[in-house]
Amino acid sequence: MTFTRLVPLVLLVAACSGAPSQATPGGSPGSSTAPTGGQPTPARTLTPQPSPGETDEGDVYFGGTITWTAQTTEPVADVIHTQSVSGTAFVVIHVVNPSLLLAERDTGNTYSYDYGNNYGCAGSHEDGTLESQVGVGTTDEWDYSIATLNVNGRLGEDLPLSIHMPDYCGPSLGGDAGRVPDYDGFPDCEEGGDQLYARFDGVGSYVLDCAAIVSFNGVDNNIGTATGSVSGTLRPLDGPP
């Protein structure tokens, strides 16, 4: 895609040092002295500053580029079937609240990839938009240029990402193509159903580093031996591009 699956974002406050000053009764304007005796220290109000990733409107975003490759090799009769995909995506995650993280089509989520094999399916270049599953894949006509990106988990923790890019041999045909795709343009990275994890680095970013592809669903579900990798880093953003 042109991709190519924060400590929690919090308001930062400026640190202050030294004791607050208090005007001396009867003193000249601007003069001050430290509080004495039992006099209470006047409270100082700190103005919160936006944290990285927070826009002026208060919305929080993080994201970045993900890249991936995947290859499969499978013996079929006397022929070795091979297929491959290479892609990039630019991902923007909208933090609606710490437990609701969404990829939205109008915030710059895009992908592109190149697919090919040596049997029964023409090579193709695919591209389109990414968005969370809500409203996608449940209508009568599913536009296959729309890939899905679902984010589970909570801000400030490791985030399971599920990325699904169903497509057909040759150019995408959109809603007229039918209901069953020939292949999926994004590989599976993790055992147990989750495609990959964005690992929280404890500071403010999420790192994707999968060096072993578990499966890559291709034509006729020919999986075979799968290899490849997925990588990228999602960081705080000032807002959608």
FENMO-V897899 format. One record per backbone hydrogen bond with DSSP energy under -0.5 kcal/mol. CO is the residue of the C=O (numbers start at 1). NH is the residue of the N-H. E is the energy in kcal/mol with one decimal. If there is no record, write none. Layout:
CO|NH|E / CO|NH|E
//
This chain:
1|3|-9.9 / 4|89|-2.5 / 12|49|-2.6 / 22|33|-2.4 / 24|27|-2.9 / 28|31|-2.3 / 33|22|-1.6 / 36|39|-1.9 / 40|42|-0.5 / 44|46|-0.6 / 46|48|-0.7 / 49|12|-1.3 / 51|54|-2.1 / 53|55|-0.5 / 53|61|-2.1 / 55|58|-1.9 / 59|55|-2.9 / 60|95|-2.9 / 61|237|-2.4 / 62|93|-3.5 / 63|235|-2.9 / 64|91|-3.1 / 65|233|-0.7 / 66|89|-2.6 / 67|231|-2.4 / 68|87|-2.6 / 69|229|-1.5 / 70|85|-2.2 / 71|227|-2.4 / 72|83|-1.6 / 73|225|-2.7 / 74|81|-3.4 / 76|79|-2.6 / 79|76|-3.8 / 79|81|-0.8 / 81|74|-2.6 / 82|118|-1.9 / 83|72|-2.2 / 84|116|-2.0 / 85|70|-2.1 / 86|114|-2.3 / 87|68|-2.2 / 88|4|-9.9 / 88|112|-2.1 / 89|3|-0.6 / 89|66|-2.8 / 89|91|-0.6 / 90|110|-1.6 / 91|64|-1.8 / 92|94|-0.5 / 92|104|-0.6 / 93|62|-1.7 / 93|95|-0.6 / 94|96|-1.3 / 94|102|-2.4 / 95|60|-0.7 / 97|100|-2.1 / 98|155|-2.8 / 100|96|-1.8 / 100|97|-1.4 / 100|102|-0.5 / 101|151|-0.6 / 102|94|-3.4 / 102|104|-0.5 / 103|132|-2.8 / 104|107|-1.8 / 104|109|-0.8 / 105|108|-0.8 / 107|241|-0.6 / 108|110|-0.8 / 109|130|-1.8 / 110|90|-2.1 / 111|128|-2.0 / 112|88|-2.6 / 113|126|-3.0 / 114|86|-1.7 / 115|124|-2.4 / 116|84|-2.8 / 121|117|-0.6 / 122|170|-1.2 / 124|115|-2.9 / 126|113|-2.7 / 128|111|-2.0 / 129|147|-3.0 / 131|149|-1.9 / 133|136|-2.8 / 140|142|-0.6 / 141|143|-0.6 / 142|144|-0.8 / 143|146|-2.0 / 145|129|-1.2 / 145|147|-0.8 / 147|131|-1.6 / 148|164|-2.2 / 149|103|-0.5 / 150|152|-0.5 / 150|162|-2.4 / 154|157|-1.6 / 158|160|-0.6 / 159|198|-2.9 / 160|152|-2.5 / 161|163|-0.5 / 161|196|-1.3 / 162|150|-2.5 / 164|148|-2.3 / 165|185|-3.1 / 167|182|-1.7 / 167|183|-1.9 / 173|176|-1.1 / 174|177|-1.7 / 175|178|-0.7 / 179|181|-0.6 / 183|167|-2.7 / 188|214|-2.3 / 188|215|-1.3 / 190|193|-0.7 / 194|190|-0.9 / 195|189|-1.9 / 195|190|-0.6 / 196|161|-2.8 / 197|199|-0.8 / 198|159|-2.7 / 199|207|-2.9 / 205|201|-2.5 / 206|234|-3.1 / 207|199|-2.8 / 207|209|-0.5 / 208|232|-1.7 / 209|211|-0.6 / 210|230|-2.6 / 215|188|-2.8 / 216|218|-0.6 / 217|184|-2.5 / 218|221|-2.1 / 219|222|-1.6 / 221|223|-1.1 / 224|226|-0.6 / 225|73|-1.4 / 227|71|-2.5 / 229|69|-2.2 / 230|210|-2.9 / 231|67|-2.6 / 232|208|-3.2 / 233|235|-0.6 / 234|206|-2.4 / 235|63|-2.8 / 237|61|-0.6
//
